[in-house]
């Protein structure tokens, strides 16, 4: 068994190492030039597409794109607790939940107008509604295997990250012009911007208090990722044809996410362990998205077309207007 493990590790190492190097490069660009790390990881990975077909690296890249992704999503659970949800207050909590559900429902409705099927609509809608690239990758991991699945995933990650970066720049200006309070501004930023990093950037560009509150709201959206993926897996499982491969009843990474969130709610995870898990999660997701980029063909990515871009823009605008309307109603 030990020899088999060594052989498997040797087989996977080259591909994982390359994905890790791309992730390190993306993080370097993020720290020194402010470029979004997730976007850089996938863009740097795409020119290395040929490595996903190279026998010495293909298995490791596939492992990084799938298994490291699930590890990264599962470890997000250490950042979630019941106290966080309670601190937001019931009205704003309901607004955040309804915003997520409404955006996904809206996405499923408009998909056909943009020439996209329900699976792409769910993938892109979930990415916009919950937590950008991380949500797209988690949802993509449970969708049935189909042609162009990796292309659609890479396209969604790139587009949602670009939109999230634009939102980080313009949403603080919008909230200032509307004269929103600190609480309302925090709920809007945390409830509408796609990626956690961009929420942090937008919130702290206004004030420390806004940064803390908007990050809290964002993490509550992240909390919804696990139940959403679980419910989607159950629906896809029941809808799959008899005799075909069926998704697992409970994806293990979703179960791990929920268990870690529950343990953290009881205060059983030390701060040092939380910090370590957060770092491991971030690097695992970066390496995974780099591997997704390496498995993506640029010519095939261009086949997705302009309508898909406008579809994600429409989803983003819908979420922003929904949350703004909710803030106005709550007062």
N, C-alpha and C positions, 0 to 999 in steps of 0.2 A: 504493500500500500504506500509506503514511504517513497519507493522508487517511482510509482505511478504519479504521486504528487509532485515529485521533482521534475518528472518529464512534462507534466502539465504546466508547471510553473515556467519551465524553460521555453515551452511553446508559446506561452502568453506574454512573457516578459518583453520581447522586442516591441510589440504593438502597444502595450501599456506604457512602456518607457517613452515612445514617441508621442503618445497622447499627453503624457505628463510634461514633456518638454514644450509642447504647444501651449499647454495650460500655464506653464511658468512664463512663457513669452507674453501671453495675453495679460497675465497679472502685472508683469513689468510695464507694459504699455498703459495699464490702468493706473498704476501708482505714480508713474513719471509724466504721463501726458493726459490723464483723465479720461482715456478712452474706456467705454464699457467693456468689462472683462469678458462677459459672455459673448458679446458680439465679436470681439477680437478673436476669441478662441475658435469660433466656428468659421470666421473668415480666414484665419491662418491655417485652419485644417483643410479647407476645401481644395487648395492647390495640391495637397498631398493625397488626393483621391486615389492615385495609382497604388499607394501603399495598402489600400483596403483589398486589393486584388493580388498583392504579393504574398505568396504562401508563408513566408517567414514572419509576416506582421499581421496578416488578415485576422487570425484568431484573437490576438491580443486587442486589436482595434474593436472587434465585435464585442469582446468581453467588456471593454471600457464603455462602449456606447450603451450597453444594456445593464450589466451588473453594477458598475460604479455609479451609474445613474440611480439605481434603486437604493444603493447604500446612502448616497447623498440626500435623497428625498426622505428616507427613513430617519436620518439623523436630524432633520429639521424639527422633529418632535421635541427635542430637548429645549427648544425656544418657546414652547407653548405651555400655558397653564390655565387653569380655570380662573385664577385671580385676574389674569389679563382680560378675559372676557367680561368678568363682572365689573372691572374698573371702567369700561367704556360706557356702561349704562344701557338700559333696555332699548330706548328709542333708536339710538345710533347703532346699536348692535343689530337690531332688526333691519335697519337701512342697509348696513353692509351685507347682510345675508341676502336680502331681497335684491340688492344690486348684482350680486353674483348670479343668483338664479335667473333674474330677468335677462341679464346679458346672454347667458347660455341659451335660454329659451328664444330670445330674439335672434340669436345666431342661427339656430336650427330653422327658424322661419324664413330668414332672408337668403339662406344658402342657395336655393334654386335660382334666385334672381341673378346671382353672380356665376351661375353654372357650376356650383360645387355640391358634392353629395353631403349627406348628413354626418359622415365620419369626419370629413374636413371641417365642416361647420362646428362640430363638437370640439375638435382639436383646437381650432383657432379661437372659438368662443371661450373655452376653458382657460386658454392662455391669457386672453384679455381680462377675463373676469377674476382670476385668482392671483397668479403670481408669475406671469410672463413665461420665460424660458423654462423654469423649473416645472411649472404646471404642464406646459406643452410636452416636455419629455416624459413626465409621469403618465399623462394621458396617452401619449403615443405608445408607451410600453404595454398598454392593455388592449389597444385596438387590434382587430383581426389583421393577420398578415395579408397585404394586398400590394398590387403593383404601385410603385411610386410613393410608398409609405414614408421612406426616409427622405425623399425629396420634399414631400409636403411638410414633414417635421422640420427640416432645415429651413425651409422658406418661412414657416411660422415663427421659428426662433429668431431669425434675422429681422423680420418685419416687426414683430412685437417688441424687440429690443430697441430698434430705431424709434418706434413710436413712443416707447417709454422714455427714451432719452429726450425727445422733443417735448414730452409732457413735463419732464423735470425742469426744463428751461422756461416753458411758457405758463404752466399752471400757477406757479407762485405769483406771476404778474397778473394773471386772471383773478386770483383770490384777492389780491391787493386792490385791484380796480373795482371789485364788487363790494369791498369793505366788509369782508367776512370776519367774524370773531376768531380767536385763537382755536377754540374747539371746532368750529365749523370748518376752518381752513385745514385743520389736522385731519378731520374726517374726510374732507374732499380729497386731499393729497393721498392719504393712506387708502382711501376707498376706490381710487380711480387709476393711479399710476401702476403700471404692470409689474415692474421688478422691484425687489426690496431695496437694492442699492440706489436706485433712482428716487425712491420715496425718501430715503435717508438724505440724499443730496438736496432734494427739493425742500424738505422740512427744515433742515438745519440752515438752509440759505436764508430762512426767514427769522428763526429764533431757536434757541435750545429747547424751549417748551414745546414749540410746534414740531420740532424734530422728534422729540420723545413721543408725543401723542400720535403723530402720523405714523411712526414706526409701529406703535402698539396696534393701531387700526390695521395696518398692513399685515402684521403677524396674525391677526384674527382672520383675515382673508386666507392666509396660508393654512390656518387650521382647517378650513373647509376643503382643502385639497384631498385629505384622506377619505372622508365620507363620500365625496363626489366620485373619486376613483373607485371606491368600493361599490357604490350603487351602480356606476357605469359598468363595472366588471360583471355584476350580477345580471344586469339587463342584457349585456352582450352574450353572456353565458346562456341565458334562457332563449335568446333569439338565434343562437347558432344551430346549424343543421345537424340532425342526428348522424352520428358517425364521423363528424368533422372534429377537429381539435377545438376544445372548449377552454375559455379562460379559466383560471383558478377561481374557486368560490371566494377565497379571501387572499388577495395578493400578499405575500409575506412582508413586502416592504411597507404596505399600508398598515398591517398588523403591528409591525415594529414602530411605525410612527405613532400609532395610538397608544401603545404601551409606554413609550418614552414620554409622551405628553402626560399620561396619567401619573407616571412616577414623578415627573417634574412638578405636577400639581400638588403632590404631597410634600414637596420640598426635599426630596431624597437625593437629588443630583447636586453635588457640590459645584460651586461657580467655576472652579478650575476644570472640572469635567465638562461643563457646559461649553466653556471656551474652546476646549480641545475638540469636542464633538462638532462645534460650529466651524472650526477650521478644517476638520476632516471633510465635513459636508461640502463646504465651499470648494475645496480642491477636487473632491470626487465629482462634483457637478461640472466644474471647469474641464476636467479631463474627459468626462463623458461627452460634453458638448463639442470638444475638440475632435473626439472620435466620430461623432455624428457628422461633423464637417468633412472629415476624411472619407466618410462613406457616401458623400454627396457629390454627384456629378454636376458641375456648373452648367453645361448645356441643358441637362434635364431640369435644373432649377429654373432656368429661364422659361421653360415650357409652362410653368404655373400661370404666368400671364398677369397683365394689369388688373383684371377684375378681382383677383384674389387680394391684391394690395388694397383696393378700394373697399373690399369687404371688411378687412381688418380695421381700416380707418373708420368705417361706419360703425363697427362694433365699439371702437374706442370712444367715438363721439356719443353713442347711445349711453354707455356707462357713465360718462361725465355728466350728461344732461340728467340722467336718472338720479344720480347722487345729489346734484345741485337742487333738483326739484324736491328731493326728500329733505334736504337741509332747510329749504324754504318752508316746507310744511311743518317740520319739527319746531322751527323758529329759533 
